[in-house]
Amino acid sequence: MKIALPSRNNKIDDHFGHCEYFTVFTVNTETKEIISSEKVQSPEGCGCKSNIATVLADMGVKVMLAGNMGEGAVRVLNRAGIEVLRGCSGDIKSVALNWLNGSLVDSGDSCHAHGHDCQH
């Protein structure tokens, strides 16, 4: 299974749509291990208007572990078959391992700070 995390300097980027890159971990959910990782460059502009959901879904990503994210981006990712958990912070590997161990839940917090709420 693959999971993605909006990243900057190996930490969760607080703003999904403007992250430096996405870290994609291939994980084994039975053994709760990270098998491999790769970086995917973030597209220019707002995350909810970009093609990143399609790119990640085509790679096999099933879960996005993020900090802040607008409702529009959540809908776009959900439509691409990617489950979203918001409210994550800190080191990306630690966040991924916490998710594998079942200790993360979606905060439900939406971001409206960038001037629009991506309602499209």
N, C-alpha and C positions, 0 to 999 in steps of 0.2 A: 504494500500500500504506500501511496505517496501523500505527504503533507507539505504545505507551503507556509512560509512565514515571511512577512514583509520585513526587510532587514536593513540595518545600517551599522557598520562596525561590529558585526556578529551579535547584535542586540535587536530586539523587536523595535522596529521603527514605529513611533507613536502615530504616524499618519500614513495609512495604507496607500493612498493615492499619490504620495510623493516620496515613497521609500527609495533608497539607493538601488536595491536589488531584492529579489526574492530568493530565499534559501529553500530548496526543495529536498526534503529528506525522504529516502525510501526506508520504510520501517517494517519490522516484523511485529505485528500486534499480538502474536501468541507469546513470543519470547520477550516482548517489550524492549526491543533493541533497535538502534539506528544502524541500518546496513550501509547506506551511502548517502552522500550529499552532493548537490550541485547548485550553482548560482544561475539565476535567470535575470537578465537585465530588465529593469523596470522601464516601461514605455514612457514617453513624454506625456505630460498633461495629467488630467484627472483620472484616477484609477477606474472610476465607474464608466468613463467614456472611452477607455482604451480597449484593446483586444486581449488584455492579460487574462481574463477569465477563460477565454477560448484556448489561449496558448497553454495555460496550466492544465485545463481539462484534457486537452489533447496529449499532454505528457502523462496523464493518469492521476493527477492530483484529486483527492477526494475531500480534503479538509484544509481550511485556512485558519491558522492561529494568528490573530492580529491584535493590535492595540485598539486605537480608534478607527472607526469605519462608518461612513454614512450608510443610510438605509438603501440608497440606490446601488451602491457597490455590493451590499449584502444580497440584494435581489438579483443582480447580474451574476454573481458567483453562484447563488442557489440555482438559477436557471441553467447554469453550465454543469450542474451536478456536484458543486463543491459546498460542503457544509462549512459554516463560519462560526468561530468562537472568538468573541471580542473580549477586551479587558486584559489581554496578556501583556507582560512586560518582562524585561531582563534579558539574560543570555539565551540565545535561540536554542541551543542544545538542551539547556535546562528546561525551557518551556516545552520542547518536544517530548522530553522524557517525562515531565509532569503529565502531559496529555496521555502518553502511553500508559502511565500508571493510574489514569482515571481521576486525577485530582484537579482538572480544569473544567469550568463551566462557562458558558457565554454570559458576559456581564449585561448584555442588552443595551449597552451604552452606544449611542450614535453620535457621530461627529457632524456638527454644522458650522464649524469654525472657519471654513475656507470660502465663505461667501455664497455658497449655494448648497442645497441639500441633495443634489443629484437625483431628483425625482423624475427620472426618465427611463 
